[in-house]
Amino acid sequence: MADTRPTLAILGGTGDLGWGLAVRWLKAGYDIVIGSRAAEKAEDAAKKLAEYNFSGTVRGLENAEAAAAADIVVLTVPFANHQVMLEAVHHAVQGKIFIDVTVPLVPPKVSRVQLPPDGCAAKVSQEFLGEDVRVVSAFQNVAADHLSHVEHDIDCDVLVCGNDKSARQTVLDLVEAAGMRGWHAGPIDNSAVAEALTSVLIFLNRTYKIDGAGIRITGESRADPSQ
């Protein structure tokens, strides 16, 4: 069964968020390629992840090489590095699903919503990478610390946005594999809501001393959105 699963490249996989996703997908049996600006740093992270002895395999490469080696590419870098990363992997991600986890946080006021002029980071990615890349936005509202504790049940839903419905469904499957519940949340423009919500959650964490606030969608689903 594992042979039919796509290989996932996690760019910025040495950071907390990328690491947490890698751990959970390795446990679920996915093969992972950790990407970093320095191949040596990616290789070191891959060795540490391999110590979990999960069923998925893991290796480390420089970011562009990692993107080229995978079927699905996941971007988990700070907003300050967003455009640079898009330029670095533009060629390598053509024809692939590109999961953008970027939140447009602008220090020091990270608890204030500061969306980019184009509307949201994921839309910037879609417009820059072009129509041959299916950009999907997800995981912005999940605390990295919760992800890295692989036995921890995450009390948070995931909003999944993208212009291609089948690509969104693929990402929803990855959300489930990581131990969470995901929702089709519409086209890439709607990612602005998830991206903005992160600043609100940071404000709530600080104000109410919450250890990683998240969101839940309430109500009973009576339809299969994949149909």
Secondary structure, DSSP 8 states (H G I E B T S, - for coil): -GGGS--EEEETTTSHHHHHHHHHHHHTT--EEEEESSHHHHHHHHHHHHTT--SS-EEEEEHHHHHHH-SEEEE---GGGHHHHHHHHTTTTTTSEEEE------TT-TTS----TTS-HHHHHHHHH-TTSEEEE--TTS-HHHHHSTTS----EEEEEES-HHHHHHHHHHHHHTT-EEEE--SGGGHHHHHHHHHHHHHHHHHHT-SS------S---S-TT-
